[in-house]
Amino acid sequence: MADAEQGSSTRPYLIRALHDWCTDNGYTPYIAVHVDHRVQVPHEYVKNNEIVLNIGFEATSGLQLGNEFIEFKARFGGVARDIVVPVDHVVAIYARENGQGMAFPMPAEQGTATPPAAAGPDANARGLRLAHTESAAEPAADAPAPRTGWADETPPEPTPPGGGKPALKRIK
């Protein structure tokens, strides 16, 4: 009964809210996804078990942001592909144009306890680094790197003690 007491995960609701915020403000919503056998994406675009997907309405067809899965069709290299991402595999959602968004914990290994639904600004300190790869109908290669410190192609240099800390911008 512990699951009933905790309620459902906040992750799908936060993803939908940030997707709406991006869309309402003219930004392009991107999700970073941890890829394993449960994720249906073109594996040729996966780098270090991660992929970044454009989930804007212009880049997708039939987008469904459900409580368990994110599903849509998108073109990769001119070929339409069906994409299915378990919501618990989304490790970040952010606006391409300014990097504002939210990071989440990596998915728990099957058979282990589920991590908390949302991560704070210290997500990068725990090793959350996402590869910014070309994917979906609009390639992400032309996008500027988010200013959050977690979507650089190469891992950031370690900061000396007392140095500047990477942080996510809080959306109010």
KEKE-3310 file (N, C-alpha, C; in steps of 0.2 Angstrom, whole numbers, plus 5000, padded with zeros to 4 digits):
npx = (5004:5011:5013:5001:4999:5009:5005:5004:5017:5026:5033:5027:5017:5025:5033:5023:5018:5030:5032:5020:5023:5035:5029:5019:5027:5034:5046:5056:5053:5064:5068:5078:5084:5086:5092:5087:5083:5069:5066:5060:5068:5077:5092:5104:5106:5108:5119:5131:5121:5111:5099:5093:5078:5068:5053:5043:5028:5030:5040:5035:5022:5006:5009:5009:5008:5009:5005:5013:5020:5028:5024:5026:5027:5041:5053:5068:5082:5075:5066:5051:5048:5042:5041:5044:5044:5047:5040:5048:5061:5064:5076:5078:5069:5069:5070:5076:5080:5084:5089:5082:5073:5070:5078:5078:5080:5090:5083:5078:5086:5078:5068:5073:5072:5061:5068:5067:5054:5058:5073:5084:5093:5106:5108:5118:5129:5128:5131:5124:5124:5121:5121:5120:5112:5109:5092:5075:5063:5068:5085:5095:5108:5110:5106:5109:5120:5112:5111:5113:5122:5121:5119:5130:5141:5154:5160:5160:5174:5180:5175:5185:5186:5174:5172:5162:5146:5137:5120:5102:5090:5076:5059:5046)
npy = (4994:5006:5012:5018:5027:5036:5041:5046:5048:5064:5067:5065:5075:5087:5087:5089:5101:5109:5107:5114:5127:5130:5129:5139:5150:5151:5143:5129:5113:5102:5085:5075:5059:5044:5029:5013:4995:4997:5009:5016:5021:5028:5020:5023:5036:5037:5041:5037:5030:5039:5051:5066:5073:5082:5088:5097:5103:5105:5097:5084:5071:5067:5068:5062:5065:5055:5048:5037:5034:5043:5047:5047:5052:5055:5062:5056:5058:5060:5049:5043:5038:5028:5033:5029:5033:5028:5038:5038:5037:5050:5061:5075:5090:5104:5121:5124:5136:5144:5136:5134:5124:5108:5095:5078:5063:5049:5034:5021:5005:4991:4982:4989:5001:5016:5031:5048:5059:5072:5081:5092:5108:5102:5092:5090:5089:5076:5069:5070:5071:5075:5070:5081:5077:5075:5074:5069:5078:5091:5094:5094:5100:5113:5120:5131:5127:5122:5133:5127:5118:5104:5098:5098:5093:5087:5081:5093:5102:5098:5108:5119:5118:5129:5136:5142:5135:5124:5126:5124:5134:5141:5140:5151)
npz = (5000:5000:4988:4985:4995:4992:4980:4963:4951:4950:4939:4925:4925:4927:4916:4906:4910:4908:4894:4889:4894:4886:4873:4874:4875:4864:4863:4859:4865:4872:4876:4886:4886:4895:4888:4886:4885:4885:4879:4864:4851:4837:4836:4831:4833:4847:4860:4872:4879:4879:4872:4864:4861:4851:4855:4850:4843:4829:4826:4828:4826:4831:4845:4861:4878:4890:4906:4908:4896:4883:4867:4850:4832:4822:4810:4805:4797:4786:4787:4793:4810:4823:4840:4857:4873:4890:4903:4915:4910:4905:4908:4908:4903:4893:4887:4870:4866:4877:4887:4899:4911:4918:4927:4930:4941:4936:4929:4940:4942:4936:4947:4958:4971:4967:4962:4969:4962:4956:4952:4961:4959:4960:4952:4941:4949:4954:4943:4931:4915:4899:4882:4868:4854:4837:4833:4830:4820:4818:4817:4831:4831:4827:4838:4852:4866:4881:4895:4907:4911:4910:4897:4888:4875:4878:4893:4907:4913:4929:4943:4953:4971:4979:4968:4954:4953:4943:4938:4937:4930:4939:4935:4937)
capx = (5000:5015:5012:4994:5000:5013:5002:5007:5024:5025:5036:5023:5014:5030:5035:5018:5018:5036:5031:5016:5027:5039:5025:5016:5032:5038:5052:5056:5054:5068:5069:5084:5081:5091:5090:5089:5079:5062:5065:5060:5071:5082:5098:5110:5106:5110:5126:5132:5114:5107:5097:5090:5073:5064:5046:5039:5023:5032:5044:5032:5016:5003:5012:5005:5012:5005:5007:5017:5024:5028:5023:5025:5031:5046:5057:5075:5086:5069:5062:5047:5049:5038:5045:5040:5049:5044:5041:5053:5067:5066:5080:5077:5066:5071:5069:5082:5083:5088:5091:5077:5070:5071:5082:5076:5085:5091:5078:5080:5086:5072:5069:5076:5067:5061:5071:5062:5052:5062:5079:5085:5099:5112:5108:5124:5134:5127:5134:5119:5127:5117:5124:5116:5113:5104:5087:5069:5063:5073:5091:5097:5115:5110:5104:5114:5120:5108:5116:5112:5128:5120:5118:5136:5143:5159:5159:5163:5180:5178:5176:5189:5181:5173:5171:5155:5142:5131:5113:5096:5086:5070:5054:5041)
capy = (5000:5012:5016:5021:5032:5041:5044:5045:5052:5071:5068:5067:5082:5092:5087:5092:5108:5113:5107:5119:5133:5131:5131:5146:5156:5151:5140:5123:5109:5096:5080:5071:5052:5038:5024:5006:4991:4999:5015:5014:5027:5026:5019:5026:5043:5037:5042:5035:5028:5045:5054:5072:5073:5088:5086:5102:5101:5106:5091:5078:5070:5063:5068:5060:5065:5052:5047:5031:5035:5049:5043:5052:5050:5060:5060:5055:5058:5059:5043:5043:5033:5029:5035:5027:5034:5028:5044:5038:5038:5057:5064:5082:5094:5111:5125:5124:5143:5147:5131:5134:5118:5104:5089:5072:5058:5044:5029:5016:4999:4987:4978:4993:5007:5021:5038:5054:5061:5078:5083:5100:5111:5098:5086:5089:5087:5069:5066:5070:5074:5073:5072:5084:5074:5077:5069:5072:5081:5097:5092:5098:5102:5120:5123:5133:5122:5125:5136:5123:5113:5097:5096:5099:5086:5085:5082:5099:5101:5099:5115:5119:5119:5136:5139:5142:5129:5124:5126:5125:5140:5139:5143:5153)
capz = (5000:5000:4982:4985:5000:4989:4974:4956:4950:4947:4933:4919:4925:4926:4909:4902:4911:4905:4887:4888:4895:4881:4868:4875:4875:4857:4863:4857:4870:4871:4881:4886:4888:4896:4883:4887:4881:4885:4875:4856:4847:4832:4840:4828:4836:4854:4862:4879:4882:4880:4866:4865:4856:4850:4856:4848:4838:4822:4824:4830:4824:4835:4851:4867:4884:4894:4913:4908:4890:4878:4861:4844:4826:4820:4805:4807:4791:4781:4788:4799:4815:4829:4846:4863:4879:4896:4906:4920:4907:4904:4913:4908:4898:4893:4880:4866:4865:4883:4892:4905:4911:4924:4927:4934:4942:4931:4931:4944:4939:4937:4953:4964:4973:4962:4965:4970:4956:4953:4955:4962:4955:4961:4947:4938:4954:4954:4937:4926:4909:4893:4875:4864:4848:4832:4833:4828:4813:4817:4821:4837:4830:4827:4844:4857:4872:4887:4900:4914:4913:4909:4890:4884:4872:4882:4900:4909:4918:4936:4946:4960:4977:4980:4961:4952:4953:4938:4941:4933:4931:4941:4932:4942)
cpx = (5004:5014:5006:4995:5004:5010:5006:5013:5022:5028:5032:5020:5019:5032:5029:5017:5024:5035:5026:5019:5031:5035:5022:5021:5036:5044:5051:5058:5058:5068:5075:5082:5087:5088:5092:5084:5071:5061:5065:5062:5076:5089:5104:5111:5108:5117:5127:5125:5110:5105:5093:5085:5069:5056:5041:5034:5025:5037:5041:5025:5012:5006:5007:5009:5008:5008:5013:5022:5023:5029:5022:5028:5035:5050:5064:5079:5080:5065:5058:5048:5044:5043:5041:5045:5045:5045:5047:5060:5069:5070:5081:5072:5068:5070:5076:5085:5086:5090:5087:5073:5071:5074:5078:5081:5085:5086:5081:5081:5080:5073:5072:5071:5067:5064:5065:5060:5056:5068:5080:5091:5105:5112:5114:5129:5134:5129:5129:5122:5124:5121:5118:5117:5108:5099:5080:5069:5067:5079:5093:5104:5115:5108:5110:5114:5116:5113:5115:5118:5127:5118:5124:5138:5149:5158:5163:5169:5177:5180:5180:5184:5180:5171:5164:5152:5137:5125:5108:5093:5079:5065:5048:5035)
cpy = (5006:5016:5020:5027:5038:5044:5043:5049:5059:5072:5069:5073:5088:5093:5090:5099:5112:5113:5113:5126:5135:5133:5137:5151:5156:5147:5133:5118:5103:5092:5076:5064:5047:5032:5017:5002:4993:5005:5013:5021:5024:5026:5022:5033:5043:5037:5041:5034:5034:5048:5061:5072:5080:5086:5092:5100:5101:5100:5084:5077:5065:5062:5067:5060:5062:5051:5041:5032:5041:5045:5048:5049:5056:5057:5061:5054:5057:5053:5044:5037:5034:5029:5033:5028:5033:5035:5044:5038:5045:5059:5072:5084:5101:5114:5125:5131:5146:5142:5130:5127:5114:5097:5084:5067:5052:5038:5024:5009:4995:4982:4982:4998:5012:5028:5043:5056:5067:5079:5090:5102:5107:5092:5085:5087:5079:5065:5066:5074:5071:5075:5075:5082:5076:5071:5073:5076:5087:5095:5097:5101:5109:5124:5125:5128:5126:5128:5133:5119:5106:5094:5097:5092:5083:5086:5089:5097:5102:5106:5114:5120:5127:5139:5139:5135:5129:5123:5127:5131:5138:5143:5145:5155)
cpz = (5000:4994:4982:4990:4996:4983:4968:4956:4948:4941:4926:4919:4924:4919:4904:4903:4908:4897:4885:4889:4889:4875:4868:4874:4868:4857:4861:4863:4868:4877:4881:4889:4889:4892:4886:4883:4880:4881:4867:4853:4842:4836:4837:4830:4844:4855:4869:4882:4883:4873:4868:4860:4856:4850:4854:4843:4831:4821:4825:4826:4829:4842:4857:4873:4889:4901:4913:4902:4887:4872:4855:4838:4824:4814:4807:4800:4785:4782:4794:4803:4821:4836:4852:4868:4885:4900:4912:4917:4905:4909:4913:4902:4899:4886:4877:4866:4871:4888:4898:4905:4918:4923:4932:4936:4937:4933:4935:4940:4940:4943:4959:4966:4968:4966:4966:4963:4952:4956:4956:4958:4955:4956:4944:4943:4955:4948:4931:4920:4903:4886:4871:4857:4843:4832:4832:4821:4812:4821:4826:4836:4830:4833:4849:4863:4878:4892:4907:4916:4912:4902:4886:4881:4875:4889:4903:4913:4925:4939:4952:4965:4978:4973:4960:4951:4947:4941:4936:4935:4934:4938:4937:4938)
residu = (MET:ALA:ASP:ALA:GLU:GLN:GLY:SER:SER:THR:ARG:PRO:TYR:LEU:ILE:ARG:ALA:LEU:HIS:ASP:TRP:CYS:THR:ASP:ASN:GLY:TYR:THR:PRO:TYR:ILE:ALA:VAL:HIS:VAL:ASP:HIS:ARG:VAL:GLN:VAL:PRO:HIS:GLU:TYR:VAL:LYS:ASN:ASN:GLU:ILE:VAL:LEU:ASN:ILE:GLY:PHE:GLU:ALA:THR:SER:GLY:LEU:GLN:LEU:GLY:ASN:GLU:PHE:ILE:GLU:PHE:LYS:ALA:ARG:PHE:GLY:GLY:VAL:ALA:ARG:ASP:ILE:VAL:VAL:PRO:VAL:ASP:HIS:VAL:VAL:ALA:ILE:TYR:ALA:ARG:GLU:ASN:GLY:GLN:GLY:MET:ALA:PHE:PRO:MET:PRO:ALA:GLU:GLN:GLY:THR:ALA:THR:PRO:PRO:ALA:ALA:ALA:GLY:PRO:ASP:ALA:ASN:ALA:ARG:GLY:LEU:ARG:LEU:ALA:HIS:THR:GLU:SER:ALA:ALA:GLU:PRO:ALA:ALA:ASP:ALA:PRO:ALA:PRO:ARG:THR:GLY:TRP:ALA:ASP:GLU:THR:PRO:PRO:GLU:PRO:THR:PRO:PRO:GLY:GLY:GLY:LYS:PRO:ALA:LEU:LYS:ARG:ILE:LYS)
# end
